[in-house]
Amino acid sequence: MEHALVGEKLNVPPTSVNMTGVKSQWKQLADIELQDVDRADIKVILGSDVTEIIIPRQVREGPRGSPFGVKTKLSWTVTETLLGYPRNSESLCFIHVASPEEELNELVKT
């Protein structure tokens, strides 16, 4: 990919998801190869400018409000509100990659 922004650490908390449990609850996901996630750190966030990678190739839908699977060139993902997380909550993730000049300026201020 051209012009990718890389950050050593993103301000997204480590995530754990029991995908085996999710798959057992939703038949539309049962035969999709998905691994459990145990306190994984987010390493990459893909934006909408990489359409050739993130465009859906296949979609597995279930009943309204249930998770759905999306196959991209990278792999399968599951999208929807996860169990145990309130639907009415909002979150904000702000990522800023500082240039060397900004980092030096911040160090001088400190």
PyMOL commands that set and color helices and strands:
alter all, ss='L'
color gray80, all
select helices_A, chain A and resi 19-25+27-29+51-54+100-109
alter helices_A, ss='H'
color red, helices_A
select strands_A, chain A and resi 15-17+37-40+58-60+68-71+76-79
alter strands_A, ss='S'
color yellow, strands_A
deselect
rebuild
show_as cartoon
